[in-house]
Structure formats: structure tokens, C-alpha cells
């Protein structure tokens, strides 16, 4: 499958968060959404990636942007992990079943490994891709770069 690109409309989803509460992407229309894909819970870089989003939650909210973490982990694992790493504001979504289906639909699923790319996907108020950045798996995404991009949008 080809990878989603800037200007494309992101397909809708309904995925459970770490508390098993469903979230539908289209319910967030009217503001920007940052989908931050991470390969697997309980790994060092993914932990730092989600903690950075948690720390920037208010800053992103002030920029009319909702941050969300996504991975193929089942919601019970995400629940335990979110408690372990101290997430209280950030919703982390489970793209578990069908396994990695949302990431695959975006062209961001790594079939050989069974998890998503590490990527940040910024959507505008209508759900179109403003920014897509894919990182090497061991690389921590530069959240300041994403925030600077959002700030430049005005």
C-alpha cells in the first residue's frame, strides 16, 4: 500500500485508548490532531516519545492541537504502560485488532516486524495531512520541530 502524503485526507478510525474508551478521529474535527505513532510499549524510545507528548500536552492544546499516541499494543498493555510512565493527560490508542490495520491503511505498518513506523502525522481541522515525518526506529522524534511547524501555521 502506498503511504499517505501531505494534503491527503486521513481515514477515520475508532480505536480504544489505554482505558478502553473509544475515540473516533472525526470527533476531533475543528482542531488539529497530532498522531504520534510508536512501535511498541515498554521500550525506551517509545517511552520517551510518549512522555514528551505528555509534557507538551498543554502547549499543544494552546495551539488547538490534540496529541495522540498510537501503537499496535493491546489496550490492557497500554493501560499498564501509561500508569508506569506517568501519563495522565495523553490518550494512547490501540491499533491492535485487526492488528495494525490503521497504520497499514496509512502505509505506515512494518509487516516484517509487526508494528508501525515511528512517525508524526499532523492533521488540519478537516483531517487533511499537514505534515508527515517518519523517523528511524531508534530515533526519538523532535517534538519541538513539530511544535515550531504548528506555531508557524498561526
N, C-alpha and C positions, 0 to 999 in steps of 0.2 A: 504494500500500500504506500502511496506517496505521502510525504509529510505535509502537514498543514503549513500554510505560509502566511506571512503578514498580509492583511487585507481579507483573508478568508473568514467566513463565519464559523465559529466554533460550534460543533454539535452540542445539543443539550444533553444533560445527564441528570439522573437522580442516584446519588450514592450515599451510603451511610457514613456518618462521622465516627469519631472514636467513642461516642456514647450511644451509637446505633441510631442516632437521629438522622433521618434522610434529609438531604439537601439537593434541591433542584437548581441547576445553574441558571436557568431562565428567571428564577425568582429574584436574582440579584441584578437584573437589567435596570438601567438607570444610573449605575455607577460602574466604575472599573473593577475588574477581578484579576487578581494575580494567582494563576495556577502554578504552584511550585512542585514539580514532580521530583520525587526522590526514590531511589531504587528500593531500599529495604529498611524497615525499622530496626532499631537496636544496633545500628552501625555508626561509627564515629562521625563521618562526614554528614550523613543524613541527620544525625542528632544536632550537630552544629547548624545545619541548614534550617531546621525547624525552630531551634532556639533563637536564631537570628530573626526569623519571621515573627515569633512571639514578642521579641524585644522591640520590633519595629511596628507592632500592631497599631498603636495609637497614631504614630506618624503616618502610616498608610491610610488609616481611617480619615485623618485630617485632609488627605489628598483624594478623598472619595474613592478609595480602593480597598476592596476586601481581599485579604490574603488567605489562600487555602493551600494546604499541603495535600499531595496525593501520592499514593503508592499502591502496590498490589497486595499489601498485607491485609489480612482479615481484620475486621473491626475489633475483636477482642484483643488481638496483639497490639493494635494501635491504641486501645484504651490503656493497657498496661504500660506501654511505652510513653504515652503522653503524661501519665502520672509520674513515671520515673524521671522524665526530663523536665518536669515542671511547667507543662503547658496549661494555661488557664483561660486564654482568650482565643488562641488559634484553633480552628477546626481542621483536623486532618482526616481526609476522606479515604475510604477503602474501595479501590478498583479491583476487588478480589474475585467477584464472580459475575458474569463469566470472567475468568482470570485475565486481568489486564485489558479488558475489552475497550475501555475508554481510551487508554493510552494507544492501543493498537489502531483505533479509528483515527487517531491524530498522526499516525506514523511515528509514534514515539515509544513503541514497545520493542524490547530487545528479545526476540524469540529464543535465541540460543541460551540466554541466561534466565529468561522467565520473569524479567522485571522491566520497568520503564527506563528510559534515558533519565539523566539528571537534567532538568530543563526548567526554565521560567517562561511562562506564556502569559502575556498581559493582554487582557481583553478590554475593549472600549465599552461604553454604556449600552451599545446594541449587540454586544457579543462578538465583535469582529477582532481579529488578532492585530494588535498594535505592535507587539514585539515578541519575537521568539528567539530565545538563546538556549542552545544545547551545550552542556559542559562535559568535559571528560568525567568519567565516573568518580575518580578520586579527587576532583576539583570542587572546592566549596564555591557556590555561586556568589558573585559580588552583588549583594543586595543594594549597596549604595549606588551602584551603576543603574539598577532598575529604578530606585527612588529618584535619582537625578533625571532619568528619562521621563518619569511621570511629572516631576516638577517643571520640566521644560515644556510639557504639553499645556501647562497653565490651568 
